[in-house]
Amino acid sequence: MESKKTITVNIVNRDYPPYKGITGESAAELAKYLLEAGFQVNIIHTDAPFWGVNDSIPTGNIFKVKTLYYGKNKLLRLFANLLSGYFLIKKSKKIPCDVTIVMTDPSLINMWASLLLKKGKWILWAMDLYPESFAAGKLISENNYLYEKLYQLTVKNAPRHIISLGPLQMIHLQNRYNRSVSNFSSLPCGIYEAKESADSESPRWANDTTKICLGYCGNLGAAHSLEFLYAIADHLDIKKFKMVISVYGLKAETLKHYVQGKSGVELIPPVKREHLKYIDIHLASLLPQWTHISVPSKTVSSVCAGSAFLYYGEEDSDNWFLLKDAGWLIPYGENIEKEVIRFLQQFDGKDLEQKKEAAQKIAKKLTADKIQAFREIATNIQHQALE
């Protein structure tokens, strides 16, 4: 009797464990699931470290592509990312597989996938979207000929299946591809199961439990609002609140300089995942032009930690749609300073406990939804491989 053929999947992304990076962690989770389900998995990623290394153990057969540049010059990085995407897809094409999963990191790798991969044999895993991010970041106008050309190239060869960061981004992507893609899975980034660490000692910054801890942890990039964080730092009632900040990214140094010396505000080292729970209210924002283009994973992770969140952005966004029972919303367009003052003055500790209880329920649902999304992806891979 002829043995059943093992289905092979290539996952293509810029970063992968042991290098840090939430997209790489997500890729590793799916790779582990597919391996345990009996698939063969190849990982094609760059050799550039993304914010150092972590303790994650890489799984799958690893293939690396050399990075040309990972410095701070924006133009050089943009050009290097464009070439990296091309080399990653070219490398993947040389490694035999049944289906290729392409994440949207580095920028415009989805364009190379559209141009170079076989029709109907690839899956798009959407993180930040390109070239839309270029327009949202005001690097180029949507009416520019180059932008329009890049957009056309990215949708030329539609993927068979799309993995989105949420149901609202899914609708955005359905419109992007003129509803020519029928298979979609919603898989928010940043989902994890909170577990008690063997090291139960709380971090130093969490020792004062008499105050409500507000915190911003993670990337502070072009998509996020400095004014929101300024307003909180400026109007903090230090008898009631404290604020911790651990940031990197485009706007990080600007924020650090602004809050330096402000009473009740503390700059802290990178926060371990098991320490996110010590922040009572995580702060998150998304500027309106980035809605559906980016879905911050930090909000998802904060809810999975059992914490509440305060979100400054549009109501019509996946962060609010999926997580609203665990948070408060300051709608974009309101007088941000006035609304922050109102929130801080009217804050009720009893309401906080209700939000934290809701966070735990949402976290359980997110974990179940993630497993369901993995099953859908595995099933779709099988169907593609058999065609």
Order of alpha helices (4+ residues) and beta strands (2+ residues): beta-alpha-beta-beta-alpha-beta-alpha-beta-alpha-alpha-beta-alpha-beta-beta-alpha-beta-alpha-beta-beta-alpha-beta-alpha-beta-alpha-alpha
